[in-house]
Amino acid sequence: MTAASLPGSCRGASGRPGLFLPGIKVALLAFLAISARSAFGAALPELLSQARETCRKHPDSVRALDRLAALELRSYRTTHAAESIAAAETAVDRALAKDSSDFDARRFRLAIRLTNHEFAEVEREGALLLAERPRDGDVLGMIADAQMESGRYPEAIETIQRMVDLRPGLPSYSRVSYAREIHGDLAGALDAMDLAVAAGDPSDAEGLSWCLARSGLLAWKLGRIDDAFRRFESARRLFPQSPYAWEGIGFVAQARGDLPAAARAFERAFEAVPWPQYAVERSEVAMAAGHPDEARRWQSIVRAIERLSEEAGRFNRVLALYESDFGDPARGLAMARGELASRKDVSGWDAYAWALYRSGNAAEAAAAERNAVAFGTEDPMLDARAGIVFEAAGDLDAARLHLSRALRANPAFHLLRAAEARARLARLDPAAELASRTSR
């Protein structure tokens, strides 16, 4: 089965008609869901408080512990707070100590393992759960995520296909979108994500906002800047704490040359969730604006996050890329290699290839980069790095191909890397570089 066979907008493998909804009015959908946003956000803390009190009064109730775990996981999805995952794990452990066969607790444990990047365990334990309940869409979705994150794309596509055939909806269509994106079908990925939005529950503000922001990123990669901005704005209005929406708004502001607006957007993303990529993006804006002190301040924040990540025993490809570019390339390579041990997906191979290149290993970098581009993924940053790596390794045809692709759809894809890609392409293929400047 290929990614093209995934029924992003037409039919599943069974031939059952899908939900073909061209021209979805995403802004209208966001407007209709706004009324549910406040209730969603306000109800969760109250529900958590009630669930904790119930567990205190009934410490032996597996059902109460399951409910608490479900709410803590829902809280994590909204806030990305580490304490929510820890609380969910405690509730799951207590429930399984009472009843080791409890299906819900085992399913919640699967979600925790997925969050912790324990992808092999997710597949193994997920298979056991599916043997009991073959039609459980949540378990199928987590298995698909683990397969995608570990680079097991053929297996993931089969799992996603099974999801769509069992229950077309936001969880299945959003995964169809990601599979199509990885395999280079950005337009098909956007169609599938629009289906996910249309099939979503208007009361789930965070979930719908994520899909809208993701659709904005796809439009961004396609060079549809104004469309991307509308989608990011819809995501922000629906769920103002969304870091994905604010990051996308920052991307658009950069492309439009509004560096102060980009800086504010990346700061809002970081305030929502202190992930390193937002601090890196904020430091890059400061560098581009000629504010070195400000850039150093944000770089120090990245360093602090890096220390915390190291102490937790977790590597992050964003930090590996940052270290390779702005710190110790040998350390960046070690981090990227550690990340690749469990995440052999497109991004994992790309980060490893870039770290090898920055460490002076061009031939090895090109070999790793070929794994990253093997599926035809079209992503301007991926293509830019691939072009630079292939040029260094002497594969000039591949370098021209990927540098051209990086600049073709969205010539303003990055403040720093786009200029480097343009300069390299001008040297390798002046006609292609000129075409990239006049294509918009």
N, C-alpha and C positions, 0 to 999 in steps of 0.2 A: 504494500500500500504506500502511496506517495502522499505528500502534503496536498497535492492538487486534488486528491480524491476526497479530502475532508469537506463535508457539506456546509461550508461557511454560509451559503445563502440559498442553496437549491435543495438537494436531496441527500438523505443518509444512505448508508450501504443497503438498507432494507428497501430503498425506493420510496419510503414514506415522504410526502411533501414536507418541505421545511417551511421556515417563516421568512419568506422573501419580502422585505419591507424597504424598498428604495426610498431615498430622500427623507430619512428619519429626521424629525425636527428636534434635535438634541436640546436646543435652548428651551423649547416648549416643555419637553420632558423634565428638564431641570426645574422649570418654574412650577410645574405641577407637584414636584416632590418637595419643594421648599417648605411647605406647610408641615410636612412630616419631620423636618430636620430638627426643630427645637424639641419636639417630644422625644425623638430618638436620643438626642444628646442628654436631655435632662433625665430621662427614665433610667438610663443605665446605672448611674451611681446609686440611685434608690433601690433598683433591683439587686445590685450587688450587696448593699447593706442588708436588705431583707434576707438574701440567701446566706450570708455569713451568720446572721442571727439564728436562722433556722438550723444551720449546722451546729451552732453552739448548743441549742436546745435539744437537738436530736443527733448526737455525734455518731450514732450507729446507722444512720439512714444513708444507704447507698444512693438513693434517688436524690436526696438533698445535696450530697457531695457532687453528684453528676451535674446537677443544675448549677452549682457554684463553679465548677470547672468550666462549664459552657459559657457562663457569664464572664469569667476571668479571661477566657480566650477571646471573647467578643471585645472585651476592654482592650486587650493587647492589639487586636486588629485596628482599633480606633486610635490608640495612643502610642503603641510600640514601646510601652514601658516594660522594662525587664522584670519588675516586681509582679506584673500581671501574669507573666509566664511562670514565674516561680510559684505564685499562689495557685495557679491552675495545676501545676505539677504536684504540689502538696495535696490538693483535693483529689487528684487522680490516684495518687499513691494510697491515700486513706481509703478510697472507694475499693481499690483492688485488694487491699489488705482484708476488707470485709468480704468481698466476693471477687475472686480472681477471674471469673468467667464473665463479669459484667461487660456487655458489648459496648455500651456508651463510654465507659471509662477507658476501655482499650482504644476506642476510636479517638478519644481526646488525647490519649497518650501518643497516638500516631501524629496528631497535629503538632504536639510539642516536639516530637522527634524531627518533623519536617522543619520546624522553626530553627532547630539546632543543627540543621544540615546533616542529619543522620540518614542519608538517602537509602543506603542498603537496608537498614533496619526498617524503614518505611515500606519498601517493597516487600520485604520478607513478612513483616507483621500484617501488612495490608492484604497480602494473599491469603493469610489465615482468616482474616475477617471476611473477605469476599467468599471464602468457602462456606461460611455460615449464612451470609446475606449477599448473594451475587449481584443484586440490583441496588446496592447502596451507593448512591452517587457521590456522597462526601468521601468515602474511602477511595473510589475510583479517581476522583479528582486529586487526592493527595498522592496516590501512586503515580498519576500522570505528571504531577509537579516534580516528584522525586526523579522520575525518568528523564524529564526535560533538563533539570538542573545538573544531572550527572552525565548528560550528553547521550543518553540512550534514546535517540529520536525515533527510530523505527518502532520500538516498543511503546513509546509515549503516544505516537500517532494511533496505534491500535487501541490503546486505552482510551484516548479521547474519542475515537470513533465509536467505541462502545458506550461512552457517556452520552454522546449525541443520540445514538439509536435508542437508548433507554429513556432519556429525559432531556429533550432540547430545552435550553434555558440559559440564563446568564453564566452559570458555572461552566457549562460545556462550550458555549459559543466563545467565551473569553479565552478558553484554552485552544480552541480552533484558531483564534486570532493569533495567538503566540506561535503556534506551530507554523502557520502560514508565514508569519514574519521571519522566523528563523530560516525558512526555505525560500526567501527572496520574493514572496508575493505580498508586497506592502498594500496594494490596492485591495486584494482579497482579505488581508488581515484587518483592514479598516472596515470593510463590509461586515465581517464577522463580529467585530467589536460593536458596531452599530446595532447588530442583532442582539448582542448581549445587553446593551443599554435598553433596547426596546422590551426585552423579556424580563428586565429586572423588577424587583419589588420597590415601589416608590418610597416605602418606609425605611428602606436600608440606605440611608443617605451616604454613608461611607463607601459601601460597595458600588453604588452607582457613580459616585464621584471618582472612584478609582478607575472605573471603566471609561468614563468621560476623559479623564486625564490621559489614560493610555491611548485613547483614540486621538487625542491631541498630539501626542508624541508621534503617532503613525503619520498624521497629516504633516507634522513638522518634517519628518524624514522624507516625505514626498514633495517637500518644497511648497506646501500650501500654507503659507505663514498666517494669513488672515483667518483661514479656517481653523488652523491650530489654535490661534489665540481665542477664538470664540469657544472652542471646546474646553480649553484650560479655564477660561472665565466661568463657563457653566459649572465645571467641576468645583471651582473655588466658591461660587455662590451656594452650591448645594452643600458643601462640607468645607467651611472656611479653614479648618485645621489641616487640610490635605497638603502634605509636603510635595506631592506629585504635581498638584495644580500650580503651586507657587513656583516650583522649579521650571515648569513649562512656561509660565509667564515670564520668568527670567530669561529663558532661551529666546523668546520672541523679542523681548526688550533689547537684548544684545544684538539680534539680527537687524533691528531697526535703528541701532546706534544710540539707544537711550541707556547709557551705562548707569546713571543714578537709579533708574527704575529697575534695571537688572539687579543692582546691588540690593535694593530693598526687597525684591522678590526672593532672592537666594537667602537673605537673612530671615525672611518669614518662613521659608522652608526649613531652615536650621532651627528656628524657634519651635516649630511644630515637632520635629524629630531631629535630634542632633547627630545626624549621619555624616560621615566624613565627606561624601561627594558634594554636599551643599557648602561646606566650608572651603573645599578646594575651588568650587565654582566662584565663591565670593572672593577668594584671594586672586583668582585670575582676572576678575573684573577690576579689582584694585590695581593690579599690575598694568592692565590695558589702559586704565584711566590715569596712570602716572602717579599713583599714591603708594610708594614703597613701604612706608610705615604701616599703613593699613593692611597691605598685603602680608607683611611679616606677622602682624597680629593674628590674622586668620590662619597663616601657616603654623603658628604656635598652637592654635586650637587643633589643627589637624594632627600635630605631633602628640598632643595630649590624648586625643582619641586613639592614636596608634599605640601609645603605651598601655591604655586600658584594654585594647583589643589583644595585645600581646599577653598581658597578665591573665586574661580570660582564656588563653589558649586558642583563640580564634584568629585566623588570618582573613584578610579582606582584600579582594582584587583591586578595589579603589585605592586602598592604602599602598598596595604593591606598585600600582601605576604611579602614584604620587611619589613614592620613594625612588622609583626608577628615574623620574624626571627631575626631581628637586632635591633629592637626598643622596643616599648611598646606593648605587645601582646593584651592587652585590647583595645588599640587604633586600632590595626590591625583588631580585631574582629568587632569593630564598623564600620570600613571602608568596610570590606567585607560584613557585613550585609546591609549596605547602597547600595552597588553595586548589591547585590542579589535582592533587591527590584524591580529592573527593568530588570535584566539580569539573568534569571534563566536557563542559559544554562549549559553545562557540566563544562566549566571553572569557571563559577560563583559558582556552588556548590562545586567544588574542592577548590577554594580559601576560601570559607566560612568554609568548613570542616577543612582545615589546620589551619585557624585562631582559630577555636574552640579547636583543638588539642594543639596548642601552648599556649592557655589560660588555659589548664588543664582540658578541658571538653571532655574526650576521648569518652564517650558513645554517646554524642550528635554529636561529630565529625564523628564517624562511621556512624551514621544515615544519616548525610548530604553527606558523601562520597559515600554511596550507591546510592544516586541520581546521583552523578557524573559518576559512572561506570556502570550505569544501561543500557546504550546503547552499551556496549562492546567496547567503544573507546580504541584504542591502542596508547598510547602516553607514552614514558618512564618516563617523569616527573610526569604525572598524576598517572601512576602505582606506581612509587616510593612513592609518598606521600600517596597514598591509602594503600599501604602495611604497611607503618609506622603507619598510623592511625589505621588500623585494628589490628595490633599487640598490640598497646596500649590499645585497647578496648577488647583484649582477643580473637579475632576471628583469630586464628592462621592459619587456612586453607586458609582464604581469604588473609591473610598477605603473606603467601608463594606464592600463585598464583600471586599476583600483583608484588611482589618483583622479582619473576622469570621473569615475562613478561617485567619488566622494564629493566632487564639486558640481556635478550635473544637476541634481534636483534642488539642492539647497547650498549655494555657494557661501552662505554665512553660517554654516553649521557650528562653528566654534571660533572663539575670539582669537586663539593663538594657532591652533592646528590648521585652520582653513588657509591662513596666509602661508604657512609652510608648504601645505599641499599645492597651493597655486604656484609658488616659486619653483618647486621641484618639477611640476608638470610643465611649466613654461620652458624649463631647461630641456626636458625630455621630448616634449611635443608642443611646440608653440601654438599650432593650430587648435589643438584640443583645449589648451588653456584659454585661448581667445573665445572659443565656443562656450566654455563654462561661464565666462564673464558676460556674454550676450544672450544667454539662454533664458533669462528671467524676463 
